């Protein structure tokens, strides 16, 4: 299966993920103005390569004023355009983020809040006056004024303004579903919310800051590449300067504008101009998929991830375990087991409980789904790990094998020897065994099957091809975990997982020099999310999980971790591909300019003039024009990203060299020659 980033679905017109065309008119209009504003030397100095071009342009402007000519002015104009095109590339990338931020600001309206004062009375205050720790009341129709956690009540909440998901969610006090986000709307009931964010630090405020490309900090890899490009620029600077006395000595004086043009064409201006835009666009692609990265560092780390920790339920499997069959023990019939299982599940509103009732009715048509008179439903608890029904003196229980076994023994009953064999057989098949007992007798076992998602095995094969190890995390017993891991195609699994074992596994992987990514939504996931190099918290999770992770998935879809890794890799591949293209460009431009400069003085250099350019001025001007235009031509690729296909590092490197290395050499030869022909035909040289 071949996976490409471009084919991933994006929610249109909802929440944060509003996709804009690469050249949205509003974005272009602002980008043009920003391109001029970025000519400020304090802005230019942040990019060493383009700062050299900027200084060279100023030198050429001064030279053209002193000794004007068509050639000198043409060179100066195209050098200025090179700087403007670089500014434009960054401004377009930033403009897309600013446009999304403006959309978010419209969502942040001035609302009132019903604050509970110390004496218990309510006071209506503006939402921006709320402070951390304040208690507010929200009822049906109210907009939640700020981020907080529910301390009293339960309510249905519309979070579509944040996530774009139209289906309401249930939020309640206690547990992992108590967190609420400012700007969302209460649809039913009444809740009391404790504010957990200071003014200006709400989730919506953080989202606005994150999608503002202008405030983005450079990532470590980007800083390292910037330093490398600066070093290459410094290396070429004395070489070009040395040509001035050499040309004078050889009897072929070289103009200042020619030296500047040569320097600009030889230093890596293409990647220098696009580097910032590539990084901003990478974070923008995450936003389009409703994922907010707290930093560019997290996006880069996702691209370098070598180990993926994935929850079984909801990520690898569909999540709702459904009853698939009844396995009776000796001395009992399937109908007897189904009838007892149905009675124990009539008041069980969980998906598993409802599926047991449906399966029993389908197999044996057991009648209306009504509780018998005088019955009492026994709810499941983490302590008993059982649920059931008491009908007068009759007691029916269903639950974990060891819990039901212990209950039967306390009731004075005996446990059939075949029980362990049936339980293990179901577990080895990747299903969950649910033992059913009626009083002191164990009737049999219900098989609950959790279905592995379609296509997930192929996705894991793609990860393996990229050198990424996948580990399934589950609370299931080792037998069940092993069967599901084998069916899903993961490399390893961690069964009966606890917060401590998750942390231990992450540290073990990191001690081996690997970067680790994982998802989580509960408070118990917070330590592991903080320890992981890429921690993706679910938006429906607790504040503790969201604070611990370095990304938040607004759609709360654990499977998206795989997409995040692919987006991170696409960012790194795009940066590497355009760097290769830029350096290869410089090689071709060398063959265009150097022979033309000294061919009269040194006729032997004519053998290097493989392009057969018209004359020296035409060669230099053609190279400068191509150098500027290629920046504009590559902006769409920098923003969209190089198409990503899961493959090994060796294959990616080979494809990079073949396409962007060789292509980077061929393109300038063709482009410069075409421009030279146009200049010659129009007499502009």
N, C-alpha and C positions, 0 to 999 in steps of 0.2 A: 504494500500500500504506500502510495506517495502522498505526503502531506505538505501542503504549502500554506504559508501564512496568509496569503491573499484570499484564500477560500474560507477563512474562518468567519462565522456569522457575526454581524455587528448590529446591535439594536439601533434602529433609525428613529431619531426624533424623540428619544426618551432619556431621562436621567442624564448622566454625564456623557455617555458614549454617543455623541452626535457626530456622525461622519461628515466631514466637509470635503468638497472637491479639492484637488491639489492647488488649484488656482482660483479659489473663491474670490469674486470681485471685491467684496468688502475687505478681505484679507490683503489682496494685492494693493488696494488703495492705501491702506495703512502702511504696508511694507515699503511702498515707494517713498513715503514721507520719512519712515524710520531709516531708510538707506542714506538719506541726506543727514539726518541727525547723528548717525553713527560715524560721521566723518570727524567727530570730536577726537582729538589726539588721545584723550584719556580713555576712550573706548578702543581706539585702534591699537594701542600699546598692549592690550590683553592678548592679541594674536600676533606673535613675533613675525611670522612670515608675511602677513598682510601689512604689518607696520612698516616693514622694509619697502614694500611696494608703495605704501602711502608716502613715505619719506622720498622715495625715488620720484614719485609723481610731482611732489613739491619742487624738487631740484629741476625737473624737466620744465615745469611751468616758469621758473625763474630763467632758465636757459632760453626758452622760446621767446620770452619777453625781450631778452638781450639780443638774440640772433634768430629772428623769426624766419621760418620757411615752411612750405607745405609739409615736407617730411617730418620736421621737428614737431610741428603742431599736431600732425596726425598721430605720431608716437605718444605725445603727451595726452591727447584726448583718449586714446585707447588704454593707456595706463590708468587714467582716472576712471574709465569705465570698468576696468578690472577690479578696482577697489569698490566701486559702487555695486558691481555684480556680487562680490563677496558679501557686502553688507546686505544686499537684497536676499541672498540665500538664507542668511541667518534671520533676517526680519520676517520672511515668509514663514519659517518654522516657528518663530516666536509668535507671529500673528495668529496662527492656528490655535495655539495654546491660549492666547489672550481672548480670542473669540469665544472659546469654551468657558473661560473665566467670566466673561461678561454674561454668558447665559446663566452661570451659577449665581452671579450677583443678583440677577433678576429674581432668582428663587428666594433670596434672603430679604424678605420684606419686613417692615417694622410691625411687630406684633406685640400684643399686650399679654401679660402673665398674671395669673391669680396666685400671688405669693402668700404663703402661710406664715404669719408673723409669730413671734415667740409666745404671745398670749393666746395663740390658736385662731385668731381672727384672720380673715382674708383681706388682702389689699391688691388692687389692680395697679400694676406698675409696667412701664415699658420693658420689653425683653432685654434691651441692652443695659438695664440697671441690675440685672440678676448677677449674683456672685456665686462662686463655688460653695456648695453646702446648703443653698437656699432650697426650700420645699415649695413646689407649685402644684396646683390642682389642674388637671386637664380632663374635660368631658367630651362627649361626642360632638364633633364639629370643630373642636379646638385644634389649632396648630401648636405642636410642642415647641416652646420658645427657645430651648437650648438643649445641648446634649446632657443626658442624665441617666439615672437608673430608677426603675420603679420600686418604690418601697411599700406601696399599698395598692391592691387591686389588680385587675386583669382587663385588657382591652384589645380590640382589633385596631391595627394601625396601618394606614396607607403610606407606604414608603416609596411610591412611584416617582416622587420628585427627586429622590436620590438615586434609586437603582433602576428606574424605568420599568420595574416589574409591577404589573397592574394588580396582581393578586394580593389582598391584604395579609398581614402576618399577625400572629398572636404574641403579645408582650405581657409578661406577668412578673410580679415581685418574686424575688428569690430565684436561685438557679441560674442557668446560662442564657435565659431569654428575658432578662430584665433591662438590658440596655436599650435606650431610645435615642434617636438622632433629631437634633433641632431642624425644623422645617418640614418634618413629617406630620401627618394629620391623624388625629384620633377619630375612629369611625363609630365606636360603640363603647358603652360603659364609662366608668370613672376611675382614674388612676391618680396617685400622688407620686410626683417625680422629684428626686433629689438631684439638683444640678451638679454635674461633675466637671464642667469646663469653665475656665475664666473667660471674660469677655475677649473676643478676638482670637480665641483658641478653640473654637468649636470645630466639629468635623467638617462642616461646610466651609469654614474659614481655611482649614488646612487643605481642603480640596482646591480652593481657589488659588492658594499659594503654590500647590503642587503642579497645576496645569499652566502656571505662568512661566513660560520658557525663559523670560528675561531674568528670573531670579535663580535659574538653575546653576548649581555649582558643578565644576568640571570633575569628572570621575578620575580615579587613579590611572586607568589605562589611557584616558584622553590626555591627562597631564603628561604621562610618559611619552606619548606620541608627539605632543606639542614640543616637548624638550628635544626629541629626535629631529623634528622638522626645523627647529631653531638651530640645532647644531649643523645640519646640512646647509642651512642658509649662511651661517657663519663661515663654513668651509668654502663656499662659492664666492663669498665677498672678496677676500684677498686675491683669489684667482682672477676675478673680473677686473679688479682695480689694477692688477699687475699688467693687464693688456694695454693700458694707456702708455706707459713708458716703452713697452715692447713695440707697440705700433709706431711710436715716434722714432724709435731707433731703426725700425725696418723701413722707414720712409712712408708709412701709411698711417698717419695720425687718426685716432679714433675719437669721434664726438662723444661728449658726455651722455647725450640721450641714447646713443647706441650702446654704451656701457650699461646704462640703467636698463635698457630693453633686454640686453643679454642676461643680466642678473635676474630680472623678473622671469624670463623664460626658462632659466636653468634651475631656479629654486622651486620647491614643490608647492607652487601657488594653488594648484587645483584642489588638493586635499586640504591645504591651509584655509582656503576659502569656504570649504564645505564641512569641515570638521565639526564646528559647533552645531550646524543644522542637522547633521546626522544624529548627534546625541539628543537634541531636543525632539526630533521626529521619533526616536526610539521610545521615549516616554509617552509621546502622543499616541503611538500605536497601542500602548497599554491602556491609556485612558479610553480609547475607542472601544476597547473590550471591557469597559467598566472595571478596570483594575487601577488602583492608585498606588504608585510606588513612592515611598517616602524619600527616595534619593536615586540619582542616576547610578550610584554605586550598586544598589540592589538589582537594577536592570542588568548591569554588566555581570554581576555575580550569577544571575540566572543563566546567562550565556555560558558560564564556565562550570556550571553544576555538573558533578559526576555521580552523585547519589540522590535519588528521589524517594522520599518517604511518603507513601500514599495510604490514607485510610481505606479499609476495605469497603465499608458500608457507604453507599452513595457515590463513591469514586470508582471503584472497580466493579462493584455490584450495584444493582438497581436500588437496593436499600430496604425495600419492604419484603421481609421474609413471608412466604406464603405456604400454607399447608399443601403438601403435594400427595401424601398418602398416609394411611393408618397401618401400622405394623403390630398385629396382636401377638400376645404371648400364648404359650400352650395353656389350654384349658379355658380360653376365652375366644369369642368370635370377633370378627372385624366390625360387625354391626353393633355389638355390645360396646366395643372401644369407641366407635364413632358416636354413639348415643351419649356416653359419659363425657366425651370430649366436647360435644356440642353443648350440653348442659353447663359445663364449667366455663364455656366461652360466650354464653348468651349475653352477659352483661359486660363482656370485655370489649371495649371500643378500640383497642389497638388494631392495626392492620392484620397482625398475626391472628388475633382472636376472631375477627370477622371472617378471615379466610378459613378457619377451622369450621365455623358454622356453615359457611357456603359449601365446603367440600362434603361435610356430613349430609347435608340436605340433597346435594347432587347425587350422592351414592345411594342413599337409603330413604329419601323423601320422608324426613322425620317430623314434618308438620310445622305449625306456626312457631315463630320465634318469640315466644313469651315465657317469662320466668314462671316456674311453678309457684302456686300460693305457699306462703310461709318460708320462702327461700331467702338466703342472705348471701350476697356476692362477697367473696374474699379477694381483696385487691392484691396485686403484686407489690412486693417491697424488696428493696435491695438486700434486706436481712434474710427474709424467708426464701426469696428467689422462686416463689410459687404464687399461683392464684387459683381460684376455684369457686365452689358453690356449696353451701350447707343447706340441705333440705330436711328440716326437722332433725332427725338423728343421723341422716345420711350425709357423709362428707366426701366431696370429690375434689381432687387436687391435680393440677398439671404444672410442670416446671422443670428445672434443671435436674438431671439424673441423681446427683448426690443429695440434693435437697429433698426430693420425693422419697428416695431410699431411706433417709434418716427419719422422715415423717412417718412412713409406714412402720418402721421398726419401733418408734415410740407408741404407735397405735397397737402394738403387739402382733403385727403381721410379719410375714417372711418375704424375702426378696428372691425371686426366681434366678437360678444360675444363668439362664440364657439372656438376662437383661443386659449385662455388660457386652455380650457379643452383638446384640441388636443395636445398642447405642453406638458402639465403635464402628459398626458397619455403616451406619448412617453418617457418622462423622467423617469417616474415610471417603465417603462419596461427596464431601463438601457441603453437606446439609447440617441443620441443627436439630438434634434430638430433643423432643419434649415428652417427658415421661408422664403417664396418666395413671392415677390410683383412685380406687373407689373404696374408701375405708381402709382396711388392712390389706387389700389386694391390689397388686399392680396389674393393670389390664393390658398395657402395651405402650407403644411409642408413636408420637406424631412426628412425621418428617416435615420440617420447615425448610423450604428451598429458597435461597437467595440467588437470583439469576445474575450471572456475569454479563456485563454490558456488551452489546454487539460492537465489534470492531476494536475493543480495548486490547486484545492480544496483538493485533497488528500495530497499534500505537506503541506498545511496549517493545515490539521488534524494532520499530524505528528508533526508539531511545537506545536500545542495545547497539544498533548500528552506529550511533554517535558516541559510543563509549560510556553511556550513562547506565548505572546500575539502579534497578527499581526494587524497592523493598515495600511489601504490603504490611501495614500495621493493623492489627485486629485484636479484639478481646476474646475471640473464639479460642477453643482448645486447639492444641497443636495438630490433631488429626484433621479437623475441619479446615483449619488454616492451610495445611499442606495441600489438601485437595483443591481448594479454591485457587491457591497460588499456582498450582500446576495447570489448572484450567485457564487461568487468566494469562499465564505466560510471564509472570514476574520472576525476577532473579532470586529473590529471597523473601522471607517473611518473618515477622515478629509476632508470635502468638501470646495471648493473655497479657497484652501490653498494659503497662501502667506509666504514669508520668516519669517515674524513676528509670524504668527500662528504656523509654523513648530517649531520655537525656543520655543514658549510658551508650545507646546505639549511635546517637549523633556524635558524641565525643570520640567514640571509637573510630568512626569514619573520618573525622577531622584530624585525629592524631595520625592517620594514614596519609594525610596530605590532600584529602578530598573536600570539595565544597558540597554542602548538603542543603537540600530544599525540602520543605514540608508544609502542610496546611493544618489548620486547627481552628476551633471556634469557641472552646470552653476555657474557663479559668485554669483547669488542670492542664491545658495545652500551652499556657503562657510560658513556662520555663523552657520547653522545647522550642517554641517559636523564637524566643530570644536567643537561644543557643545556635539555632540553624543559621546558615549564611543567607538563605532566602526563606523568610517566614511569611507565609500568606495567610492572613486572618480573614475569616468570613465576616461580612458586614452584619449578619444576624447573630454573631457571637457576642461575647462579653467585652466590656471595655478593656479588661485586663489582657485579653487575647489581641485586641486591636492595637493596644499600646506596645505589646511585646513584639509583634510582627513588623517587618519593614515594607509590607504591601497589604492592601485591603481589597478584597474582591467584593464589589458592591452587589454582584449577583449571587454571592454565597454558593458558588458551584465548585466543589473541590477538584473536579476534573480539570479545571482551568489551569492548574499548576503545570500541566504538560504544555499548554499553549504559552504560558509565561516563559518557560524554559526556551521554547522555540523562538519567541520574540527576542529574548536576550541573545540567543545565538545569531539571529538575523542582524541585530545591531552590530555585533562584533564582525560578522561576515561583511556587512556593508562597509564598515570602516576599513577593514583589511583590503577589500576589493578596490575601493576608490583610492586607497594609498598606493596599491600596486599600479593602478592605471595612471596615477599622477607621476610616479617615478619613471614609468615606462615612457610617458609623454616627454619627459625631460631629455631622454636619450634621443628621441626623434628630432626635437627642437635643436639639439646640439648639431646634428647633421645639416640642419637648415641654415643656421646662422654662421657658425665658425668658418666653414669653407667660403661663404660669400664675403666675409669680412676681409680675408687676406689672400683671396685667389689671385688678385692682380700682382701682389708682392711675391707670393709663393705659388706659382702655377701648379705645383705638384698637388696642392690641396684640392684642385679641381676634380681629382678622382673621388673625393669624399662628397662632392656636390651631386649626389645621386638623384636629387629631385630636379636638377637642371633649372633652377629658379632664374628668373629674368636678369636680375642684378642684385647688388648688395642691399640697396635700400628696399627693394621689393621683398627680399628674403626676410629682412628684419621686421618690416611692417607686417608681413603676412604671419610671421610667428607670433607677434604681439597680439594681432587681431584674433588668431586662433586661440591663444592662451586665454583671452577674455571670454570668447564665445563658448568655449568648452565648459566654463563654469555654469553659465546659464543652461546649457544643454544637459548638464548632470544634476541640476536641482531636483527634477522629478524623481530621479533614481535615489538621491540622498533622502528625500522625504518619504518615498514609498518603501524604500529598502530593497536590497538585492533579494530576488526570489530564493527562498530557503527550501532545500530538500534534505531530509535526514540522510546522512552519510557519514563515513568515517573521516577523521581529520586528514588523512592522507589523500582521500578522494576530494575533499573540499579544497585542499591546497592545490592539487592538480588542476581542478576546474578553475580556480582563481587565476593560476598562471596562464592557462590556455586562453581564457576569455578576456581577463582584464590586463594580463601582462602582455600577451601578444597583441591583443586588441588595442592596448594603450600605445604600442609602438606603431601599428599600422594606421590608426586614426589620424595622427598628426601629419604623416606623410601625405595622406590623401587630402586632408583639410587644408594644410598649408599650400599645397600645390594648386588646389582649386582657387584659394584666395589670391594667390600669385597671378593666376591666369585672369581673374576678374580685374585685379589692379592694373595689369598690363593692358587688357582690352579697353579699360576706361581711361587709361593714361593717368591714373591716380598715383603712380609710383614715381 
